[in-house]
Amino acid sequence: MTDRRNKARPHKGQSFTGPVFALCAFGLLAGPPVLGDNPEITVFKTPACGCCGKWVKHLEANGFDVTTHQRNDLSDIKKENHITPDLSSCHTAFVDGYVVEGHVPADVIFRLLKERPDVVGITVPGMPAGSPGMEIESGFVQPYEVLTFDADGNTEVFMGSEPN
């Protein structure tokens, strides 16, 4: 199959003169990593968004080494990485050659890195209540899906959440 991931993003060990994208490799576990170093993930978010900070804490609590960049406008990053408005959320991250858009649970990112599908990345479009970083006091979780997406705009369900 053709590798549809954005070739402008470097792989671990390569340099990049544009925006910095930290990358990693890791296997699937429903908790912190056990294989050497913590996975590196770079998150781009706006300064005013509190839920993005909560998502970063979720990643750190699950073993990710997070680098955060504050930007007032993320539209260029989203456009360069095939994130259309219908796939968009409030923050964009990069991990081991993949794009992670929105409130994707850490265990799903680990699954992505283990399975290594031929896609640009994964997304939780919008900001569903109860997703990581969007938790609410009542514990309610709005059903949502994690989608894969490719450079041609094709999507597939990678994981669905269970309503509570």
VOBA-1610 file (N, C-alpha, C; in pm, whole numbers, padded with zeros to 5 digits, always signed):
BEGIN
Met+00082-00117+00000Met+00000+00000+00000Met+00088+00125+00000Thr+00043+00233-00059Thr+00119+00357-00066Thr+00117+00427+00069Asp+00230+00480+00112Asp+00237+00555+00237Asp+00178+00693+00212Arg+00061+00720+00270Arg-00009+00845+00245Arg+00021+00951+00351Arg+00105+00919+00446Arg+00137+01017+00548Arg+00214+01132+00487Asn+00201+01248+00544Asn+00264+01370+00494Asn+00416+01355+00500Lys+00481+01359+00386Lys+00626+01341+00380Lys+00702+01463+00432Ala+00633+01575+00454Ala+00699+01694+00507Ala+00736+01679+00653Arg+00673+01584+00722Arg+00705+01562+00863Arg+00824+01469+00871Pro+00923+01503+00952Pro+01040+01417+00965Pro+01010+01295+01051His+01091+01193+01036His+01086+01077+01124His+01192+01097+01231Lys+01180+01026+01340Lys+01270+01041+01454Lys+01416+01036+01406Gly+01493+01130+01453Gly+01633+01137+01417Gly+01662+01228+01300Gln+01560+01269+01225Gln+01579+01362+01115Gln+01559+01504+01164Ser+01618+01599+01095Ser+01596+01739+01130Ser+01486+01796+01042Phe+01428+01907+01085Phe+01320+01971+01013Phe+01334+02121+01033Thr+01336+02198+00926Thr+01359+02341+00939Thr+01230+02421+00959Gly+01113+02360+00936Gly+00985+02426+00960Gly+00943+02405+01104Pro+00811+02394+01129Pro+00765+02370+01266Pro+00827+02243+01323Val+00850+02243+01452Val+00913+02128+01518Val+00808+02022+01546Phe+00832+01900+01500Phe+00741+01790+01523Phe+00819+01678+01592Ala+00799+01660+01724Ala+00866+01552+01796Ala+00793+01422+01764Leu+00869+01318+01745Leu+00811+01192+01699Leu+00859+01076+01787Cys+00783+00966+01786Cys+00823+00851+01867Cys+00769+00722+01808Ala+00809+00610+01869Ala+00753+00480+01835Ala+00718+00409+01965Phe+00606+00338+01968Phe+00564+00272+02090Phe+00457+00168+02061Gly+00450+00063+02140Gly+00349-00040+02125Gly+00224-00010+02206Leu+00118-00085+02180Leu-00012-00064+02241Leu-00019-00121+02382Leu-00055-00036+02477Leu-00085-00075+02614Leu-00190+00020+02668Ala-00272-00025+02759Ala-00374+00062+02817Ala-00318+00128+02942Gly-00203+00187+02932Gly-00141+00254+03044Gly-00007+00308+03002Pro+00074+00350+03098Pro+00204+00405+03064Pro+00291+00305+02990Pro+00383+00353+02908Pro+00467+00265+02829Pro+00563+00186+02916Val+00602+00070+02865Val+00700-00013+02934Val+00822-00039+02847Leu+00823+00013+02727Leu+00933-00011+02635Leu+01025+00110+02630Gly+01122+00117+02720Gly+01220+00224+02714Gly+01162+00361+02741Asp+01205+00459+02661Asp+01165+00597+02681Asp+01017+00618+02654Asn+00965+00721+02719Asn+00825+00759+02696Asn+00809+00811+02554Pro+00695+00784+02493Pro+00671+00837+02358Pro+00670+00990+02360Glu+00731+01049+02261Glu+00734+01195+02249Glu+00619+01238+02159Ile+00545+01339+02204Ile+00435+01393+02126Ile+00442+01545+02135Thr+00424+01612+02024Thr+00426+01758+02020Thr+00285+01807+01996Val+00239+01896+02083Val+00103+01946+02077Val+00105+02095+02043Phe+00024+02133+01946Phe+00002+02273+01912Phe-00138+02310+01958Lys-00148+02415+02040Lys-00275+02457+02094Lys-00279+02608+02107Thr-00400+02661+02124Thr-00412+02805+02145Thr-00395+02834+02294Pro-00344+02953+02329Pro-00318+02985+02469Pro-00442+02986+02559Ala-00557+03019+02505Ala-00677+03036+02587Ala-00755+02907+02611Cys-00719+02798+02550Cys-00800+02676+02557Cys-00761+02591+02679Gly-00849+02584+02777Gly-00824+02506+02897Gly-00834+02357+02876Cys-00924+02313+02788Cys-00939+02169+02768Cys-00815+02108+02702Cys-00743+02187+02624Cys-00619+02137+02563Cys-00516+02105+02671Gly-00507+02192+02770Gly-00415+02168+02882Gly-00452+02042+02959Lys-00582+02018+02975Lys-00627+01896+03043Lys-00593+01772+02960Trp-00602+01783+02826Trp-00567+01670+02740Trp-00417+01641+02751Val-00336+01746+02756Val-00192+01729+02774Val-00164+01656+02905Lys-00232+01693+03012Lys-00214+01624+03142Lys-00254+01477+03131His-00361+01447+03055His-00403+01310+03030His-00291+01231+02962Leu-00229+01291+02861Leu-00118+01224+02791Leu-00001+01199+02885Glu+00036+01301+02963Glu+00147+01286+03057Glu+00119+01178+03160Ala-00005+01173+03211Ala-00043+01071+03309Ala-00037+00930+03251Asn-00042+00921+03119Asn-00037+00791+03052Asn+00099+00764+02988Gly+00201+00839+03030Gly+00338+00807+02991Gly+00395+00880+02872Phe+00325+00978+02816Phe+00381+01053+02703Phe+00471+01165+02753Asp+00576+01192+02679Asp+00664+01307+02700Asp+00612+01415+02606Val+00544+01517+02662Val+00471+01615+02582Val+00549+01746+02572Thr+00562+01795+02450Thr+00612+01929+02423Thr+00494+02009+02369Thr+00467+02124+02430Thr+00351+02205+02391Thr+00397+02336+02330His+00333+02373+02219His+00357+02502+02154His+00226+02579+02151Gln+00230+02702+02200Gln+00113+02790+02198Gln+00115+02871+02070Arg+00001+02871+02000Arg-00014+02954+01880Arg-00154+03010+01877Asn-00167+03133+01836Asn-00299+03196+01828Asn-00382+03140+01714Asp-00318+03090+01609Asp-00388+03039+01492Asp-00327+02906+01449Leu-00409+02803+01447Leu-00362+02670+01408Leu-00405+02631+01268Ser-00470+02722+01197Ser-00528+02686+01067Ser-00423+02640+00966Asp-00304+02700+00966Asp-00201+02657+00871Asp-00153+02516+00903Ile-00137+02483+01029Ile-00095+02348+01069Ile-00200+02246+01026Lys-00325+02278+01050Lys-00433+02186+01014Lys-00438+02166+00862Lys-00431+02276+00788Lys-00437+02267+00641Lys-00321+02185+00585Glu-00199+02210+00634Glu-00079+02140+00587Glu-00085+01990+00615Asn-00167+01950+00712Asn-00172+01810+00754Asn-00306+01743+00726His-00379+01797+00627His-00501+01734+00574His-00615+01726+00676Ile-00618+01820+00771Ile-00726+01825+00868Ile-00831+01922+00815Thr-00937+01866+00762Thr-01046+01947+00707Thr-01134+01998+00822Pro-01215+02100+00797Pro-01300+02152+00904Pro-01388+02046+00972Asp-01437+01949+00896Asp-01522+01846+00957Asp-01444+01746+01043Leu-01312+01746+01034Leu-01227+01659+01117Leu-01161+01735+01231Ser-01178+01865+01233Ser-01103+01953+01322Ser-01152+01952+01467Ser-01058+01988+01554Ser-01085+02010+01696Ser-01000+02128+01740Cys-00976+02139+01869Cys-00909+02259+01921Cys-00757+02248+01930His-00698+02131+01914His-00552+02118+01917His-00508+02011+01819Thr-00381+02020+01779Thr-00323+01927+01683Thr-00190+01879+01738Ala-00167+01748+01731Ala-00043+01690+01784Ala+00023+01603+01677Phe+00151+01576+01701Phe+00230+01494+01610Phe+00309+01392+01690Val+00298+01264+01648Val+00368+01156+01716Val+00411+01052+01613Asp+00539+01030+01603Asp+00599+00926+01518Asp+00543+00924+01375Gly+00534+01041+01314Gly+00490+01050+01175Gly+00340+01058+01158Tyr+00264+01056+01265Tyr+00118+01064+01259Tyr+00069+01197+01316Val-00047+01239+01266Val-00119+01354+01319Val-00224+01301+01417Val-00237+01368+01530Val-00341+01335+01627Val-00421+01463+01649Glu-00545+01465+01605Glu-00629+01584+01613Glu-00735+01566+01721Gly-00739+01660+01814Gly-00846+01662+01913Gly-00824+01571+02031His-00934+01540+02099His-00933+01473+02230His-00926+01321+02218Val-00823+01272+02151Val-00803+01128+02131Val-00747+01069+02260Pro-00808+00961+02312Pro-00754+00896+02432Pro-00613+00840+02409Ala-00532+00843+02515Ala-00394+00797+02506Ala-00385+00652+02459Asp-00475+00564+02508Asp-00466+00424+02469Asp-00493+00404+02320Val-00571+00494+02261Val-00596+00486+02117Val-00473+00531+02039Ile-00400+00628+02093Ile-00273+00668+02029Ile-00174+00553+02034Phe-00167+00483+02148Phe-00080+00366+02157Phe-00119+00261+02053Arg-00250+00238+02035Arg-00297+00143+01933Arg-00253+00187+01794Leu-00266+00316+01764Leu-00221+00370+01635Leu-00074+00337+01612Leu+00008+00361+01714Leu+00152+00339+01700Leu+00187+00191+01688Lys+00108+00104+01747Lys+00133-00039+01735Lys+00090-00091+01598Glu-00032-00053+01556Glu-00088-00107+01432Glu-00030-00040+01307Arg+00011+00086+01319Arg+00074+00162+01211Arg-00006+00158+01080Pro-00133+00198+01082Pro-00210+00199+00958Pro-00156+00301+00859Asp-00186+00281+00733Asp-00141+00368+00625Asp-00236+00487+00615Val-00223+00579+00710Val-00309+00697+00718Val-00224+00818+00758Val-00279+00936+00741Val-00212+01058+00789Val-00222+01064+00940Gly-00341+01030+00994Gly-00356+01037+01138Gly-00493+00995+01185Ile-00521+01033+01312Ile-00649+01003+01375Ile-00705+01131+01434Thr-00838+01132+01450Thr-00904+01251+01501Thr-01028+01215+01580Val-01056+01298+01680Val-01186+01304+01744Val-01240+01442+01706Pro-01324+01447+01602Pro-01374+01578+01558Pro-01456+01647+01667Gly-01446+01779+01671Gly-01522+01856+01769Gly-01464+01841+01909Met-01549+01856+02006Met-01506+01852+02146Met-01611+01776+02227Pro-01621+01642+02209Pro-01726+01568+02277Pro-01710+01565+02429Ala-01819+01589+02499Ala-01819+01585+02645Ala-01776+01448+02694Gly-01687+01447+02791Gly-01640+01322+02850Gly-01517+01263+02785Ser-01476+01314+02670Ser-01352+01267+02609Ser-01235+01324+02692Pro-01114+01267+02680Pro-01002+01316+02761Pro-00981+01467+02744Gly-00982+01538+02856Gly-00970+01683+02855Gly-01104+01753+02856Met-01209+01679+02825Met-01345+01735+02821Met-01435+01669+02925Glu-01374+01613+03030Glu-01452+01547+03133Glu-01543+01647+03204Ile-01659+01598+03246Ile-01751+01683+03321Ile-01782+01616+03454Glu-01823+01697+03551Glu-01840+01650+03688Glu-01936+01532+03701Ser-02041+01529+03622Ser-02140+01421+03631Ser-02085+01287+03582Gly-01974+01290+03508Gly-01917+01168+03451Gly-01978+01128+03318Phe-02070+01210+03269Phe-02134+01181+03141Phe-02030+01178+03029Val-02043+01080+02939Val-01958+01071+02821Val-02048+01070+02698Gln-02033+01174+02617Gln-02106+01180+02490Gln-02044+01076+02397Pro-02125+00992+02335Pro-02067+00896+02240Pro-01990+00969+02129Tyr-01873+00916+02097Tyr-01793+00975+01990Tyr-01710+00866+01925Glu-01658+00898+01809Glu-01573+00805+01736Glu-01436+00867+01713Val-01335+00781+01713Val-01202+00820+01669Val-01192+00772+01525Leu-01161+00865+01435Leu-01153+00834+01293Leu-01009+00837+01245Thr-00976+00751+01149Thr-00851+00768+01075Thr-00882+00857+00957Phe-00780+00925+00906Phe-00798+01004+00783Phe-00671+00997+00701Asp-00690+01008+00569Asp-00575+01005+00479Asp-00567+01137+00403Ala-00466+01150+00320Ala-00442+01274+00246Ala-00550+01302+00143Asp-00628+01201+00104Asp-00734+01219+00006Asp-00868+01253+00070Gly-00872+01264+00203Gly-00996+01297+00271Gly-01080+01177+00310Asn-01028+01057+00289Asn-01101+00937+00327Asn-01091+00916+00478Thr-01200+00871+00539Thr-01201+00843+00683Thr-01257+00704+00708Glu-01217+00647+00820Glu-01271+00520+00869Glu-01277+00527+01020Val-01372+00456+01078Val-01381+00449+01224Val-01267+00362+01275Phe-01189+00417+01367Phe-01078+00346+01430Phe-01121+00292+01567Met-01211+00366+01635Met-01261+00327+01766Met-01386+00408+01794Gly-01484+00346+01860Gly-01602+00416+01905Gly-01609+00413+02055Ser-01673+00514+02116Ser-01689+00516+02261Ser-01825+00458+02295Glu-01837+00411+02416Glu-01963+00356+02466Glu-02035+00465+02544Pro-02165+00484+02517Pro-02240+00583+02596Pro-02253+00534+02739Asn-02272+00628+02833Asn-02292+00587+02973Asn-02424+00634+03026
//
